[in-house]
Amino acid sequence: MPLEIVNYPHPTLRHVSRPLVKVDRQLRDWAAEMIELMYEHEGIGLAANQVDLPYRMFVINVTGDPDQKEHETVLLNPVLSKGKGQAEMSEGCLSLPEIRGPMRRHTTIQVQAYDLAGNEINQTVDGMLARVIQHETDHLDGILFTDKMSPTERAEVDDLLYELEVDWQSRQQTGDAPSDEAIAARLAELESLRC
């Protein structure tokens, strides 16, 4: 079944993702599909739980340009540390369509992760790449950028969030979206396959 981006308040967006212990063909196929979805939706990053997968993996291309493959990155089991500096910038999210808001993040971070070949990555990154890595890592911890907004900033997007909540409840009631229980069972099954 092809992957698709899930929107707030889909429960997988609040799921704390599970570390991966192996890389296989299925994982590589999912990563490739996530990259295509990211471009299709004009994004620059996409986390696994945004496509209803419970794993610590995300894809990035800060250019957003599918012709610039050299900027594509797939990170598995990222761990961030040594955050330095602060900068505020407007952020959005593919799982929160039409919602944007100011977000303060570290300008420089240390990231330790693995790539799809199993190679360890350990580097200091800054600028837009650092911002996107922080945003996507938050996703893996079940955190949305709207969670970090000030009460005033959050009030400005509450109506849009409410519309997404009503749409989700309506889709669940009509059977167009699975129940929360069915989603939880599917996540548990997927996690058990990759232990």
C-alpha positions in Angstrom: 0.0 0.0 0.0 1.5 3.4 -1.0 2.5 5.8 1.7 0.6 9.0 2.2 1.1 12.1 4.4 -1.2 12.1 7.4 -2.6 15.4 8.8 -3.0 16.6 12.3 -4.6 15.2 14.6 -3.7 11.7 13.2 -2.5 9.7 16.3 0.8 8.6 14.7 1.9 12.3 14.8 1.9 12.0 18.6 3.6 8.6 18.6 7.2 8.5 20.0 9.0 6.7 17.2 11.0 3.5 17.7 14.7 3.3 16.9 15.6 1.1 13.9 17.9 -1.9 14.4 18.3 -2.9 10.8 18.2 -1.5 7.3 16.6 -3.7 4.6 14.9 -3.3 1.2 11.6 -2.4 2.8 13.2 0.5 4.7 15.0 1.7 1.6 11.8 1.6 -0.4 10.0 3.6 2.3 12.7 6.2 2.3 12.6 6.5 -1.5 8.8 6.8 -1.3 9.0 9.5 1.4 11.5 11.5 -0.7 9.0 11.4 -3.6 6.1 12.5 -1.3 8.2 15.3 0.1 8.8 16.7 -3.4 5.2 16.1 -4.5 4.0 18.2 -1.6 6.8 20.8 -2.0 8.4 20.1 1.3 12.0 20.1 2.4 11.7 17.4 5.1 9.5 14.5 6.0 9.5 12.3 9.1 8.4 8.6 9.1 5.5 9.3 11.5 4.1 11.8 9.0 3.5 8.8 6.7 2.1 6.7 9.5 5.3 4.7 10.2 6.5 4.4 13.8 10.3 4.5 13.1 13.1 7.0 13.8 13.8 8.1 10.3 13.3 11.2 8.2 14.3 12.5 4.8 15.5 16.0 3.9 16.4 18.1 0.9 16.8 21.7 2.0 16.6 22.9 -1.6 13.2 21.2 -2.1 14.5 20.6 -5.7 14.2 17.0 -7.0 16.9 17.7 -9.5 19.4 18.4 -6.7 19.7 14.8 -5.5 23.1 15.6 -3.9 21.2 17.5 -1.1 19.0 14.5 -0.3 19.6 13.0 3.2 18.1 10.1 5.0 18.8 10.0 8.7 18.1 7.0 10.9 18.0 7.2 14.7 19.1 10.8 15.0 20.4 12.1 18.3 20.9 15.9 18.6 23.3 17.7 21.0 25.4 20.8 21.5 22.7 23.3 20.3 24.2 26.8 20.0 22.7 30.1 19.0 19.1 31.0 18.5 17.2 32.3 15.4 13.6 32.8 14.8 12.0 32.0 11.4 8.5 31.2 10.1 7.9 27.4 9.9 5.3 25.2 8.3 4.6 21.5 8.2 3.3 19.1 5.6 1.0 17.5 8.2 -0.4 20.9 9.2 -1.4 22.4 5.8 -1.9 26.2 5.6 -0.4 26.7 9.1 2.7 28.7 9.7 4.2 30.4 12.6 7.4 31.8 14.1 9.8 29.3 15.6 13.0 29.8 17.6 15.6 27.1 17.1 19.3 26.6 17.6 21.4 27.9 14.7 24.0 25.1 15.1 23.6 21.5 16.3 25.6 18.3 16.5 23.8 15.4 14.9 24.7 11.7 15.3 22.7 9.3 13.1 23.0 6.5 10.5 22.4 6.5 6.8 20.7 3.8 4.7 24.1 2.1 4.2 24.5 1.7 7.9 27.3 4.3 8.1 27.5 6.5 11.2 27.0 10.2 10.6 28.5 12.5 13.2 28.7 16.2 12.2 27.9 19.7 13.1 25.3 21.4 11.0 24.0 24.9 10.8 21.5 27.2 9.0 18.5 25.8 7.3 19.7 22.2 7.6 20.0 22.5 11.3 16.5 23.9 11.5 15.0 21.1 9.4 16.8 18.4 11.4 15.4 19.9 14.6 11.9 20.1 13.2 12.0 16.5 11.9 13.5 15.1 15.1 10.7 16.8 17.1 8.3 14.8 14.9 10.0 11.6 15.9 9.3 12.5 19.5 5.6 13.2 18.8 6.1 17.0 19.0 4.6 19.4 16.5 6.0 22.9 15.9 2.6 24.3 17.1 3.3 22.8 20.5 6.2 25.2 20.9 4.3 28.3 20.0 3.6 31.0 22.6 0.0 31.2 23.7 -0.5 34.3 21.5 1.0 32.6 18.4 -1.0 29.5 19.1 -4.2 31.5 19.3 -3.6 32.8 15.8 -3.7 29.2 14.4 -6.3 27.6 16.7 -9.1 28.0 14.2 -7.1 26.2 11.5 -6.2 23.4 14.0 -9.8 23.0 15.0 -10.8 22.7 11.3 -8.3 19.8 10.9 -9.7 18.2 14.1 -13.3 18.4 12.8 -12.2 17.0 9.4 -10.4 14.1 11.1 -13.3 13.2 13.4 -15.7 13.4 10.4 -13.5 11.0 8.4 -13.3 8.6 11.3 -17.1 8.6 11.8 -17.7 7.9 8.1 -15.1 5.1 8.0 -12.8 7.1 5.6 -10.1 7.0 8.3 -9.3 4.2 10.8 -10.1 4.4 14.4 -7.5 5.4 17.0 -7.5 1.8 18.2 -6.9 0.4 14.7 -4.0 2.9 14.3 -2.4 1.9 17.6 -2.7 -1.8 16.7 -1.0 -1.2 13.3 1.8 0.8 14.9 2.4 -2.0 17.5 2.5 -4.6 14.7 5.0 -2.5 12.6 7.2 -2.0 15.6 7.3 -5.7 16.4 8.5 -6.4 12.9 11.6 -4.3 13.3 12.8 -5.2 16.8 
